């Protein structure tokens, strides 16, 4: 199913509002080696997230995406060079750490809870700051 179709169907069982989340990756914004077609698909998913958020907002339904950094998952195992992505992500992130599954889960809980009220149509990066770095450097800050 497409996220648009799933969101429209789910909205029917959310008469009092609610929250929907999809998962994306930085390959939607930047050219990532070996990610190829998935990057284009994720870019489309992020655009769809904004449009669904616009359509469902009047019904009190918030729609967001979480862009998680590379983690040891089944999805990463399917990407050539995936293990190297984790090490590079750690080395090039602002926090110099791996993306944690707990951090991704925490962001999802925030978006689904009342604390995420008034947040919709967003792509939340949970990647230890990897997405916002410019050049990699080895100096201490």
N, CA, C and O atoms as CSV, one atom per row, in Angstrom:
chain,resi,resn,atom,element,x,y,z
A,1,UNK,N,N,0.824,-1.188,0.000
A,1,UNK,CA,C,0.000,0.000,0.000
A,1,UNK,C,C,0.865,1.246,0.000
A,1,UNK,O,O,2.002,1.230,0.472
A,2,UNK,N,N,0.319,2.312,-0.529
A,2,UNK,CA,C,1.034,3.581,-0.450
A,2,UNK,C,C,0.692,4.243,0.883
A,2,UNK,O,O,-0.358,3.977,1.468
A,3,UNK,N,N,1.578,5.096,1.348
A,3,UNK,CA,C,1.324,5.791,2.606
A,3,UNK,C,C,0.073,6.658,2.490
A,3,UNK,O,O,-0.673,6.792,3.460
A,4,UNK,N,N,-0.165,7.243,1.329
A,4,UNK,CA,C,-1.351,8.078,1.123
A,4,UNK,C,C,-2.612,7.243,1.325
A,4,UNK,O,O,-3.535,7.665,2.022
A,5,UNK,N,N,-2.651,6.061,0.717
A,5,UNK,CA,C,-3.822,5.197,0.838
A,5,UNK,C,C,-4.005,4.722,2.276
A,5,UNK,O,O,-5.117,4.742,2.804
A,6,UNK,N,N,-2.932,4.303,2.894
A,6,UNK,CA,C,-3.007,3.840,4.285
A,6,UNK,C,C,-3.466,4.976,5.198
A,6,UNK,O,O,-4.289,4.759,6.087
A,7,UNK,N,N,-2.943,6.179,4.989
A,7,UNK,CA,C,-3.313,7.323,5.822
A,7,UNK,C,C,-4.800,7.646,5.675
A,7,UNK,O,O,-5.481,7.910,6.667
A,8,UNK,N,N,-5.290,7.626,4.471
A,8,UNK,CA,C,-6.719,7.923,4.264
A,8,UNK,C,C,-7.602,6.878,4.928
A,8,UNK,O,O,-8.628,7.205,5.523
A,9,UNK,N,N,-7.194,5.617,4.821
A,9,UNK,CA,C,-7.977,4.553,5.477
A,9,UNK,C,C,-7.901,4.682,6.994
A,9,UNK,O,O,-8.909,4.519,7.682
A,10,UNK,N,N,-6.718,4.970,7.516
A,10,UNK,CA,C,-6.544,5.106,8.969
A,10,UNK,C,C,-7.329,6.301,9.506
A,10,UNK,O,O,-7.860,6.249,10.615
A,11,UNK,N,N,-7.401,7.369,8.729
A,11,UNK,CA,C,-8.117,8.566,9.172
A,11,UNK,C,C,-9.579,8.262,9.472
A,11,UNK,O,O,-10.191,8.907,10.323
A,12,UNK,N,N,-10.125,7.296,8.782
A,12,UNK,CA,C,-11.533,6.935,8.993
A,12,UNK,C,C,-11.778,6.345,10.375
A,12,UNK,O,O,-12.898,6.401,10.884
A,13,UNK,N,N,-10.746,5.784,10.983
A,13,UNK,CA,C,-10.914,5.220,12.330
A,13,UNK,C,C,-10.324,6.141,13.404
A,13,UNK,O,O,-10.063,5.714,14.528
A,14,UNK,N,N,-10.118,7.410,13.038
A,14,UNK,CA,C,-9.603,8.415,13.972
A,14,UNK,C,C,-10.569,9.603,14.036
A,14,UNK,O,O,-10.193,10.722,13.687
A,15,UNK,N,N,-11.795,9.371,14.473
A,15,UNK,CA,C,-12.779,10.458,14.463
A,15,UNK,C,C,-12.446,11.596,15.423
A,15,UNK,O,O,-12.946,12.709,15.261
A,16,UNK,N,N,-11.612,11.327,16.415
A,16,UNK,CA,C,-11.252,12.346,17.405
A,16,UNK,C,C,-9.831,12.853,17.207
A,16,UNK,O,O,-9.225,13.380,18.139
A,17,UNK,N,N,-9.296,12.699,16.001
A,17,UNK,CA,C,-7.933,13.135,15.724
A,17,UNK,C,C,-6.934,12.047,16.065
A,17,UNK,O,O,-7.306,10.952,16.490
A,18,UNK,N,N,-5.676,12.358,15.877
A,18,UNK,CA,C,-4.631,11.382,16.166
A,18,UNK,C,C,-3.320,11.767,15.518
A,18,UNK,O,O,-3.100,12.922,15.154
A,19,UNK,N,N,-2.461,10.786,15.383
A,19,UNK,CA,C,-1.131,11.028,14.840
A,19,UNK,C,C,-0.692,9.838,14.000
A,19,UNK,O,O,-0.949,8.685,14.344
A,20,UNK,N,N,-0.027,10.140,12.897
A,20,UNK,CA,C,0.542,9.114,12.022
A,20,UNK,C,C,2.005,9.440,11.801
A,20,UNK,O,O,2.393,10.605,11.718
A,21,UNK,N,N,2.818,8.384,11.706
A,21,UNK,CA,C,4.250,8.562,11.493
A,21,UNK,C,C,4.703,7.587,10.414
A,21,UNK,O,O,4.250,6.443,10.364
A,22,UNK,N,N,5.590,8.048,9.565
A,22,UNK,CA,C,6.254,7.174,8.611
A,22,UNK,C,C,7.761,7.295,8.825
A,22,UNK,O,O,8.236,8.247,9.444
A,23,UNK,N,N,8.491,6.337,8.316
A,23,UNK,CA,C,9.947,6.329,8.456
A,23,UNK,C,C,10.601,6.678,7.126
A,23,UNK,O,O,10.191,6.194,6.071
A,24,UNK,N,N,11.620,7.521,7.192
A,24,UNK,CA,C,12.345,7.926,5.995
A,24,UNK,C,C,13.845,7.907,6.299
A,24,UNK,O,O,14.270,7.457,7.363
A,25,UNK,N,N,14.630,8.399,5.354
A,25,UNK,CA,C,16.086,8.400,5.516
A,25,UNK,C,C,16.672,9.569,4.733
A,25,UNK,O,O,16.062,10.060,3.784
A,26,UNK,N,N,17.840,10.002,5.134
A,26,UNK,CA,C,18.532,11.145,4.540
A,26,UNK,C,C,18.768,10.992,3.037
A,26,UNK,O,O,18.992,11.984,2.343
A,27,UNK,N,N,18.720,9.774,2.537
A,27,UNK,CA,C,18.864,9.545,1.098
A,27,UNK,C,C,17.787,10.232,0.280
A,27,UNK,O,O,17.886,10.297,-0.945
A,28,UNK,N,N,16.758,10.746,0.944
A,28,UNK,CA,C,15.722,11.529,0.261
A,28,UNK,C,C,16.208,12.936,-0.060
A,28,UNK,O,O,15.699,13.579,-0.978
A,29,UNK,N,N,17.198,13.415,0.700
A,29,UNK,CA,C,17.702,14.784,0.570
A,29,UNK,C,C,19.088,14.858,-0.058
A,29,UNK,O,O,19.436,15.855,-0.690
A,30,UNK,N,N,19.872,13.808,0.117
A,30,UNK,CA,C,21.266,13.789,-0.345
A,30,UNK,C,C,21.513,12.506,-1.123
A,30,UNK,O,O,20.845,11.496,-0.903
A,31,UNK,N,N,22.469,12.553,-2.027
A,31,UNK,CA,C,22.828,11.366,-2.808
A,31,UNK,C,C,23.715,10.466,-1.948
A,31,UNK,O,O,24.857,10.811,-1.646
A,32,UNK,N,N,23.188,9.332,-1.564
A,32,UNK,CA,C,23.882,8.380,-0.696
A,32,UNK,C,C,24.318,7.186,-1.547
A,32,UNK,O,O,23.496,6.619,-2.267
A,33,UNK,N,N,25.592,6.794,-1.479
A,33,UNK,CA,C,26.051,5.651,-2.278
A,33,UNK,C,C,25.184,4.409,-2.052
A,33,UNK,O,O,24.841,4.076,-0.918
A,34,UNK,N,N,24.842,3.745,-3.130
A,34,UNK,CA,C,24.084,2.491,-3.146
A,34,UNK,C,C,22.630,2.625,-2.703
A,34,UNK,O,O,21.936,1.612,-2.613
A,35,UNK,N,N,22.148,3.812,-2.427
A,35,UNK,CA,C,20.750,3.983,-1.996
A,35,UNK,C,C,19.822,4.165,-3.198
A,35,UNK,O,O,18.687,3.689,-3.190
A,36,UNK,N,N,20.302,4.843,-4.214
A,36,UNK,CA,C,19.680,4.962,-5.535
A,36,UNK,C,C,18.169,5.173,-5.533
A,36,UNK,O,O,17.692,6.196,-5.041
A,37,UNK,N,N,17.417,4.233,-6.069
A,37,UNK,CA,C,15.978,4.382,-6.242
A,37,UNK,C,C,15.253,4.614,-4.923
A,37,UNK,O,O,14.228,5.295,-4.892
A,38,UNK,N,N,15.773,4.059,-3.840
A,38,UNK,CA,C,15.130,4.269,-2.545
A,38,UNK,C,C,15.160,5.741,-2.148
A,38,UNK,O,O,14.238,6.223,-1.491
A,39,UNK,N,N,16.205,6.453,-2.538
A,39,UNK,CA,C,16.267,7.882,-2.240
A,39,UNK,C,C,15.134,8.640,-2.905
A,39,UNK,O,O,14.519,9.519,-2.300
A,40,UNK,N,N,14.866,8.297,-4.144
A,40,UNK,CA,C,13.765,8.931,-4.876
A,40,UNK,C,C,12.430,8.560,-4.222
A,40,UNK,O,O,11.551,9.409,-4.072
A,41,UNK,N,N,12.285,7.301,-3.838
A,41,UNK,CA,C,11.053,6.855,-3.184
A,41,UNK,C,C,10.849,7.567,-1.847
A,41,UNK,O,O,9.729,7.951,-1.510
A,42,UNK,N,N,11.928,7.740,-1.088
A,42,UNK,CA,C,11.820,8.420,0.209
A,42,UNK,C,C,11.506,9.908,0.031
A,42,UNK,O,O,10.788,10.490,0.844
A,43,UNK,N,N,12.039,10.523,-1.023
A,43,UNK,CA,C,11.713,11.924,-1.297
A,43,UNK,C,C,10.223,12.063,-1.599
A,43,UNK,O,O,9.577,13.006,-1.141
A,44,UNK,N,N,9.684,11.126,-2.368
A,44,UNK,CA,C,8.250,11.135,-2.664
A,44,UNK,C,C,7.437,10.917,-1.389
A,44,UNK,O,O,6.404,11.558,-1.195
A,45,UNK,N,N,7.899,10.015,-0.517
A,45,UNK,CA,C,7.214,9.755,0.748
A,45,UNK,C,C,7.164,11.016,1.608
A,45,UNK,O,O,6.137,11.307,2.221
A,46,UNK,N,N,8.260,11.760,1.657
A,46,UNK,CA,C,8.295,12.986,2.461
A,46,UNK,C,C,7.353,14.041,1.898
A,46,UNK,O,O,6.685,14.743,2.656
A,47,UNK,N,N,7.293,14.158,0.574
A,47,UNK,CA,C,6.346,15.091,-0.039
A,47,UNK,C,C,4.918,14.656,0.262
A,47,UNK,O,O,4.070,15.487,0.588
A,48,UNK,N,N,4.650,13.363,0.156
A,48,UNK,CA,C,3.317,12.845,0.461
A,48,UNK,C,C,2.944,13.125,1.916
A,48,UNK,O,O,1.785,13.415,2.216
A,49,UNK,N,N,3.915,13.040,2.815
A,49,UNK,CA,C,3.673,13.324,4.228
A,49,UNK,C,C,3.152,14.746,4.407
A,49,UNK,O,O,2.217,14.974,5.175
A,50,UNK,N,N,3.749,15.695,3.705
A,50,UNK,CA,C,3.308,17.093,3.808
A,50,UNK,C,C,1.891,17.260,3.272
A,50,UNK,O,O,1.072,17.945,3.884
A,51,UNK,N,N,1.601,16.643,2.140
A,51,UNK,CA,C,0.272,16.771,1.555
A,51,UNK,C,C,-0.796,16.084,2.393
A,51,UNK,O,O,-1.901,16.606,2.538
A,52,UNK,N,N,-0.476,14.923,2.945
A,52,UNK,CA,C,-1.429,14.234,3.820
A,52,UNK,C,C,-1.661,15.066,5.078
A,52,UNK,O,O,-2.790,15.172,5.557
A,53,UNK,N,N,-0.584,15.661,5.616
A,53,UNK,CA,C,-0.716,16.513,6.803
A,53,UNK,C,C,-1.669,17.670,6.508
A,53,UNK,O,O,-2.480,18.041,7.357
A,54,UNK,N,N,-1.572,18.230,5.324
A,54,UNK,CA,C,-2.456,19.329,4.923
A,54,UNK,C,C,-3.899,18.842,4.824
A,54,UNK,O,O,-4.818,19.508,5.300
A,55,UNK,N,N,-4.091,17.689,4.210
A,55,UNK,CA,C,-5.445,17.162,4.012
A,55,UNK,C,C,-6.103,16.731,5.318
A,55,UNK,O,O,-7.301,16.945,5.503
A,56,UNK,N,N,-5.337,16.127,6.226
A,56,UNK,CA,C,-5.911,15.579,7.454
A,56,UNK,C,C,-5.849,16.531,8.645
A,56,UNK,O,O,-6.476,16.269,9.672
A,57,UNK,N,N,-5.113,17.619,8.526
A,57,UNK,CA,C,-5.009,18.584,9.618
A,57,UNK,C,C,-6.347,19.095,10.131
A,57,UNK,O,O,-6.542,19.171,11.344
A,58,UNK,N,N,-7.280,19.450,9.241
A,58,UNK,CA,C,-8.579,19.923,9.735
A,58,UNK,C,C,-9.342,18.882,10.554
A,58,UNK,O,O,-10.262,19.235,11.291
A,59,UNK,N,N,-8.978,17.628,10.438
A,59,UNK,CA,C,-9.620,16.560,11.218
A,59,UNK,C,C,-8.868,16.299,12.531
A,59,UNK,O,O,-9.201,15.373,13.271
A,60,UNK,N,N,-7.857,17.122,12.807
A,60,UNK,CA,C,-7.088,16.956,14.035
A,60,UNK,C,C,-6.081,15.816,13.973
A,60,UNK,O,O,-5.636,15.315,15.006
A,61,UNK,N,N,-5.725,15.408,12.761
A,61,UNK,CA,C,-4.768,14.317,12.594
A,61,UNK,C,C,-3.432,14.900,12.160
A,61,UNK,O,O,-3.341,15.585,11.141
A,62,UNK,N,N,-2.396,14.618,12.949
A,62,UNK,CA,C,-1.042,15.084,12.658
A,62,UNK,C,C,-0.301,13.982,11.908
A,62,UNK,O,O,-0.418,12.804,12.247
A,63,UNK,N,N,0.461,14.371,10.886
A,63,UNK,CA,C,1.196,13.414,10.055
A,63,UNK,C,C,2.641,13.890,9.942
A,63,UNK,O,O,2.901,14.999,9.477
A,64,UNK,N,N,3.573,13.049,10.368
A,64,UNK,CA,C,4.992,13.404,10.371
A,64,UNK,C,C,5.841,12.229,9.912
A,64,UNK,O,O,5.359,11.102,9.797
A,65,UNK,N,N,7.102,12.508,9.654
A,65,UNK,CA,C,8.063,11.475,9.275
A,65,UNK,C,C,9.272,11.567,10.199
A,65,UNK,O,O,9.665,12.651,10.629
A,66,UNK,N,N,9.845,10.421,10.491
A,66,UNK,CA,C,11.099,10.371,11.241
A,66,UNK,C,C,12.180,9.898,10.283
A,66,UNK,O,O,12.076,8.829,9.683
A,67,UNK,N,N,13.222,10.714,10.151
A,67,UNK,CA,C,14.377,10.365,9.332
A,67,UNK,C,C,15.460,9.861,10.271
A,67,UNK,O,O,16.189,10.640,10.885
A,68,UNK,N,N,15.548,8.547,10.369
A,68,UNK,CA,C,16.499,7.928,11.292
A,68,UNK,C,C,17.851,7.743,10.621
A,68,UNK,O,O,17.927,7.512,9.414
A,69,UNK,N,N,18.905,7.844,11.399
A,69,UNK,CA,C,20.240,7.553,10.891
A,69,UNK,C,C,20.401,6.052,10.680
A,69,UNK,O,O,19.522,5.265,11.031
A,70,UNK,N,N,21.523,5.675,10.109
A,70,UNK,CA,C,21.800,4.259,9.851
A,70,UNK,C,C,21.871,3.493,11.171
A,70,UNK,O,O,22.566,3.895,12.104
A,71,UNK,N,N,21.142,2.390,11.229
A,71,UNK,CA,C,21.136,1.506,12.398
A,71,UNK,C,C,21.183,0.070,11.904
A,71,UNK,O,O,20.868,-0.205,10.746
A,72,UNK,N,N,21.569,-0.828,12.764
A,72,UNK,CA,C,21.616,-2.248,12.397
A,72,UNK,C,C,20.198,-2.804,12.308
A,72,UNK,O,O,19.638,-3.273,13.299
A,73,UNK,N,N,19.634,-2.743,11.121
A,73,UNK,CA,C,18.284,-3.243,10.881
A,73,UNK,C,C,18.291,-4.131,9.651
A,73,UNK,O,O,19.287,-4.194,8.929
A,74,UNK,N,N,17.195,-4.810,9.414
A,74,UNK,CA,C,17.044,-5.641,8.234
A,74,UNK,C,C,17.126,-4.787,6.969
A,74,UNK,O,O,17.671,-5.230,5.958
A,75,UNK,N,N,16.592,-3.576,7.018
A,75,UNK,CA,C,16.652,-2.678,5.862
A,75,UNK,C,C,18.095,-2.348,5.493
A,75,UNK,O,O,18.453,-2.360,4.315
A,76,UNK,N,N,18.917,-2.058,6.485
A,76,UNK,CA,C,20.308,-1.708,6.225
A,76,UNK,C,C,21.073,-2.894,5.654
A,76,UNK,O,O,21.978,-2.723,4.837
A,77,UNK,N,N,20.709,-4.089,6.083
A,77,UNK,CA,C,21.385,-5.292,5.592
A,77,UNK,C,C,21.194,-5.464,4.089
A,77,UNK,O,O,22.012,-6.105,3.428
A,78,UNK,N,N,20.122,-4.899,3.547
A,78,UNK,CA,C,19.853,-5.015,2.118
A,78,UNK,C,C,20.586,-3.999,1.262
A,78,UNK,O,O,20.467,-4.032,0.037
A,79,UNK,N,N,21.347,-3.093,1.878
A,79,UNK,CA,C,22.073,-2.061,1.136
A,79,UNK,C,C,23.540,-2.443,1.074
A,79,UNK,O,O,24.163,-2.709,2.102
A,80,UNK,N,N,24.089,-2.469,-0.127
A,80,UNK,CA,C,25.514,-2.768,-0.290
A,80,UNK,C,C,26.331,-1.731,0.472
A,80,UNK,O,O,26.141,-0.530,0.281
A,81,UNK,N,N,27.227,-2.179,1.321
A,81,UNK,CA,C,28.047,-1.258,2.115
A,81,UNK,C,C,27.339,-0.705,3.334
A,81,UNK,O,O,27.793,0.270,3.932
A,82,UNK,N,N,26.224,-1.324,3.707
A,82,UNK,CA,C,25.430,-0.831,4.826
A,82,UNK,C,C,26.181,-0.750,6.137
A,82,UNK,O,O,26.016,0.215,6.884
A,83,UNK,N,N,27.006,-1.746,6.432
A,83,UNK,CA,C,27.743,-1.727,7.710
A,83,UNK,C,C,28.670,-0.517,7.780
A,83,UNK,O,O,28.834,0.088,8.839
A,84,UNK,N,N,29.272,-0.171,6.647
A,84,UNK,CA,C,30.150,0.987,6.608
A,84,UNK,C,C,29.402,2.288,6.838
A,84,UNK,O,O,29.975,3.263,7.324
A,85,UNK,N,N,28.104,2.305,6.484
A,85,UNK,CA,C,27.296,3.499,6.697
A,85,UNK,C,C,27.174,3.821,8.178
A,85,UNK,O,O,27.139,4.991,8.560
A,86,UNK,N,N,27.110,2.796,9.009
A,86,UNK,CA,C,27.000,3.024,10.452
A,86,UNK,C,C,28.270,3.678,10.979
A,86,UNK,O,O,28.203,4.664,11.713
A,87,UNK,N,N,29.407,3.145,10.615
A,87,UNK,CA,C,30.685,3.703,11.079
A,87,UNK,C,C,30.883,5.120,10.560
A,87,UNK,O,O,31.324,5.999,11.300
A,88,UNK,N,N,30.557,5.346,9.286
A,88,UNK,CA,C,30.695,6.700,8.735
A,88,UNK,C,C,29.728,7.663,9.408
A,88,UNK,O,O,30.082,8.806,9.699
A,89,UNK,N,N,28.511,7.199,9.655
A,89,UNK,CA,C,27.529,8.050,10.319
A,89,UNK,C,C,27.996,8.485,11.694
A,89,UNK,O,O,27.835,9.643,12.079
A,90,UNK,N,N,28.574,7.551,12.428
A,90,UNK,CA,C,29.102,7.868,13.762
A,90,UNK,C,C,30.225,8.893,13.651
A,90,UNK,O,O,30.238,9.893,14.369
A,91,UNK,N,N,31.162,8.638,12.752
A,91,UNK,CA,C,32.333,9.511,12.614
A,91,UNK,C,C,31.958,10.918,12.151
A,91,UNK,O,O,32.596,11.894,12.545
A,92,UNK,N,N,30.931,11.022,11.320
A,92,UNK,CA,C,30.574,12.319,10.752
A,92,UNK,C,C,29.424,13.017,11.478
A,92,UNK,O,O,29.051,14.130,11.109
A,93,UNK,N,N,28.861,12.382,12.501
A,93,UNK,CA,C,27.742,13.005,13.211
A,93,UNK,C,C,28.236,14.063,14.195
A,93,UNK,O,O,29.390,14.037,14.625
A,94,UNK,N,N,27.367,14.971,14.536
A,94,UNK,CA,C,27.718,16.020,15.494
A,94,UNK,C,C,28.001,15.431,16.874
A,94,UNK,O,O,28.852,15.938,17.606
A,95,UNK,N,N,27.299,14.373,17.225
A,95,UNK,CA,C,27.424,13.784,18.555
A,95,UNK,C,C,28.459,12.669,18.626
A,95,UNK,O,O,28.741,12.151,19.706
A,96,UNK,N,N,29.028,12.296,17.475
A,96,UNK,CA,C,30.037,11.225,17.410
A,96,UNK,C,C,29.528,9.933,18.051
A,96,UNK,O,O,30.242,9.264,18.797
A,97,UNK,N,N,28.278,9.605,17.740
A,97,UNK,CA,C,27.694,8.379,18.257
A,97,UNK,C,C,26.762,7.771,17.215
A,97,UNK,O,O,26.355,8.440,16.265
A,98,UNK,N,N,26.432,6.498,17.403
A,98,UNK,CA,C,25.480,5.824,16.529
A,98,UNK,C,C,24.082,6.342,16.813
A,98,UNK,O,O,23.784,6.802,17.915
A,99,UNK,N,N,23.236,6.259,15.808
A,99,UNK,CA,C,21.819,6.537,16.026
A,99,UNK,C,C,21.279,5.425,16.908
A,99,UNK,O,O,21.522,4.247,16.643
A,100,UNK,N,N,20.554,5.784,17.948
A,100,UNK,CA,C,20.019,4.757,18.846
A,100,UNK,C,C,18.553,4.483,18.522
A,100,UNK,O,O,17.782,5.387,18.200
A,101,UNK,N,N,18.203,3.219,18.619
A,101,UNK,CA,C,16.802,2.841,18.417
A,101,UNK,C,C,15.926,3.487,19.480
A,101,UNK,O,O,14.769,3.818,19.223
A,102,UNK,N,N,16.482,3.664,20.677
A,102,UNK,CA,C,15.728,4.318,21.745
A,102,UNK,C,C,15.428,5.779,21.395
A,102,UNK,O,O,14.354,6.290,21.713
A,103,UNK,N,N,16.373,6.438,20.745
A,103,UNK,CA,C,16.146,7.817,20.317
A,103,UNK,C,C,15.045,7.912,19.275
A,103,UNK,O,O,14.220,8.824,19.315
A,104,UNK,N,N,15.033,6.968,18.343
A,104,UNK,CA,C,13.990,6.934,17.317
A,104,UNK,C,C,12.641,6.653,17.981
A,104,UNK,O,O,11.647,7.310,17.672
A,105,UNK,N,N,12.605,5.684,18.890
A,105,UNK,CA,C,11.363,5.364,19.600
A,105,UNK,C,C,10.877,6.555,20.418
A,105,UNK,O,O,9.677,6.825,20.473
A,106,UNK,N,N,11.801,7.263,21.051
A,106,UNK,CA,C,11.432,8.442,21.832
A,106,UNK,C,C,10.817,9.531,20.971
A,106,UNK,O,O,9.849,10.175,21.375
A,107,UNK,N,N,11.374,9.740,19.788
A,107,UNK,CA,C,10.808,10.732,18.874
A,107,UNK,C,C,9.395,10.321,18.454
A,107,UNK,O,O,8.496,11.157,18.370
A,108,UNK,N,N,9.211,9.028,18.193
A,108,UNK,CA,C,7.882,8.539,17.816
A,108,UNK,C,C,6.882,8.744,18.958
A,108,UNK,O,O,5.750,9.169,18.725
A,109,UNK,N,N,7.301,8.443,20.190
A,109,UNK,CA,C,6.416,8.647,21.338
A,109,UNK,C,C,6.043,10.113,21.495
A,109,UNK,O,O,4.890,10.441,21.776
A,110,UNK,N,N,7.025,10.995,21.313
A,110,UNK,CA,C,6.752,12.431,21.390
A,110,UNK,C,C,5.731,12.840,20.332
A,110,UNK,O,O,4.766,13.540,20.637
A,111,UNK,N,N,5.942,12.405,19.089
A,111,UNK,CA,C,5.030,12.793,18.016
A,111,UNK,C,C,3.624,12.240,18.217
A,111,UNK,O,O,2.645,12.889,17.848
A,112,UNK,N,N,3.515,11.046,18.800
A,112,UNK,CA,C,2.198,10.434,19.011
A,112,UNK,C,C,1.490,10.960,20.254
A,112,UNK,O,O,0.268,10.857,20.366
A,113,UNK,N,N,2.246,11.517,21.176
A,113,UNK,CA,C,1.657,11.988,22.437
A,113,UNK,C,C,1.132,13.414,22.300
A,113,UNK,O,O,1.308,14.068,21.272
A,114,UNK,N,N,0.489,13.868,23.358
A,114,UNK,CA,C,0.015,15.252,23.395
A,114,UNK,C,C,1.168,16.252,23.374
A,114,UNK,O,O,0.963,17.423,23.052
A,115,UNK,N,N,2.377,15.806,23.712
A,115,UNK,CA,C,3.531,16.706,23.655
A,115,UNK,C,C,3.853,17.105,22.213
A,115,UNK,O,O,4.474,18.142,21.981
A,116,UNK,N,N,3.438,16.295,21.259
A,116,UNK,CA,C,3.666,16.598,19.848
A,116,UNK,C,C,2.554,17.414,19.217
A,116,UNK,O,O,2.536,17.615,18.003
A,117,UNK,N,N,1.624,17.887,20.042
A,117,UNK,CA,C,0.510,18.694,19.552
A,117,UNK,C,C,1.039,19.901,18.773
A,117,UNK,O,O,2.032,20.508,19.172
A,118,UNK,N,N,0.393,20.242,17.688
A,118,UNK,CA,C,0.747,21.359,16.799
A,118,UNK,C,C,1.955,21.063,15.918
A,118,UNK,O,O,2.436,21.962,15.228
A,119,UNK,N,N,2.457,19.839,15.919
A,119,UNK,CA,C,3.554,19.468,15.027
A,119,UNK,C,C,2.990,18.553,13.954
A,119,UNK,O,O,2.526,17.450,14.242
A,120,UNK,N,N,3.036,19.025,12.711
A,120,UNK,CA,C,2.551,18.208,11.597
A,120,UNK,C,C,3.276,18.594,10.315
A,120,UNK,O,O,3.717,19.732,10.149
A,121,UNK,N,N,3.388,17.636,9.423
A,121,UNK,CA,C,4.047,17.878,8.143
A,121,UNK,C,C,5.559,17.968,8.237
A,121,UNK,O,O,6.211,18.458,7.315
A,122,UNK,N,N,6.119,17.504,9.335
A,122,UNK,CA,C,7.557,17.629,9.572
A,122,UNK,C,C,8.313,16.342,9.288
A,122,UNK,O,O,7.762,15.243,9.359
A,123,UNK,N,N,9.588,16.507,8.964
A,123,UNK,CA,C,10.538,15.406,8.916
A,123,UNK,C,C,11.491,15.645,10.074
A,123,UNK,O,O,12.274,16.595,10.059
A,124,UNK,N,N,11.421,14.784,11.072
A,124,UNK,CA,C,12.253,14.913,12.266
A,124,UNK,C,C,13.472,14.016,12.087
A,124,UNK,O,O,13.345,12.802,11.925
A,125,UNK,N,N,14.650,14.625,12.117
A,125,UNK,CA,C,15.894,13.859,11.971
A,125,UNK,C,C,16.337,13.325,13.334
A,125,UNK,O,O,16.516,14.086,14.285
A,126,UNK,N,N,16.507,12.026,13.410
A,126,UNK,CA,C,17.017,11.381,14.620
A,126,UNK,C,C,18.251,10.606,14.168
A,126,UNK,O,O,18.178,9.415,13.864
A,127,UNK,N,N,19.383,11.304,14.130
A,127,UNK,CA,C,20.599,10.720,13.545
A,127,UNK,C,C,21.879,11.230,14.191
A,127,UNK,O,O,22.935,11.246,13.559
A,128,UNK,N,N,21.788,11.645,15.443
A,128,UNK,CA,C,22.933,12.174,16.196
A,128,UNK,C,C,23.541,13.407,15.530
A,128,UNK,O,O,24.715,13.716,15.739
A,129,UNK,N,N,22.743,14.107,14.731
A,129,UNK,CA,C,23.211,15.329,14.078
A,129,UNK,C,C,23.940,15.117,12.767
A,129,UNK,O,O,24.554,16.049,12.248
A,130,UNK,N,N,23.886,13.921,12.223
A,130,UNK,CA,C,24.573,13.627,10.961
A,130,UNK,C,C,24.042,14.492,9.819
A,130,UNK,O,O,24.823,14.973,8.996
A,131,UNK,N,N,22.724,14.696,9.758
A,131,UNK,CA,C,22.091,15.394,8.638
A,131,UNK,C,C,22.527,16.848,8.488
A,131,UNK,O,O,22.450,17.396,7.389
A,132,UNK,N,N,22.974,17.473,9.547
A,132,UNK,CA,C,23.268,18.905,9.469
A,132,UNK,C,C,24.752,19.235,9.385
A,132,UNK,O,O,25.133,20.405,9.353
A,133,UNK,N,N,25.578,18.215,9.350
A,133,UNK,CA,C,27.020,18.455,9.282
A,133,UNK,C,C,27.429,18.841,7.864
A,133,UNK,O,O,26.833,18.393,6.884
A,134,UNK,N,N,28.448,19.673,7.777
A,134,UNK,CA,C,29.000,20.072,6.492
A,134,UNK,C,C,30.182,19.204,6.136
A,134,UNK,O,O,30.033,18.165,5.493
A,135,UNK,N,N,31.345,19.627,6.551
A,135,UNK,CA,C,32.569,18.845,6.303
A,135,UNK,C,C,32.942,18.072,7.556
A,135,UNK,O,O,32.780,18.553,8.678
A,136,UNK,N,N,33.436,16.887,7.344
A,136,UNK,CA,C,33.911,16.095,8.484
A,136,UNK,C,C,35.216,16.696,8.975
A,136,UNK,O,O,36.043,17.132,8.174
A,137,UNK,N,N,35.401,16.720,10.267
A,137,UNK,CA,C,36.645,17.226,10.845
A,137,UNK,C,C,37.029,16.369,12.041
A,137,UNK,O,O,36.170,15.768,12.686
A,138,UNK,N,N,38.287,16.318,12.324
A,138,UNK,CA,C,38.700,15.499,13.461
A,138,UNK,C,C,39.109,16.348,14.658
A,138,UNK,O,O,39.640,15.822,15.636
A,139,UNK,N,N,38.868,17.652,14.592
A,139,UNK,CA,C,39.230,18.511,15.715
A,139,UNK,C,C,38.170,18.449,16.802
A,139,UNK,O,O,36.997,18.191,16.532
A,140,UNK,N,N,38.589,18.682,18.007
A,140,UNK,CA,C,37.664,18.730,19.144
A,140,UNK,C,C,37.051,20.118,19.185
A,140,UNK,O,O,37.724,21.106,18.890
A,141,UNK,N,N,35.763,20.201,19.554
A,141,UNK,CA,C,35.069,21.481,19.573
A,141,UNK,C,C,34.902,21.998,20.879
A,141,UNK,O,O,34.330,23.076,21.047
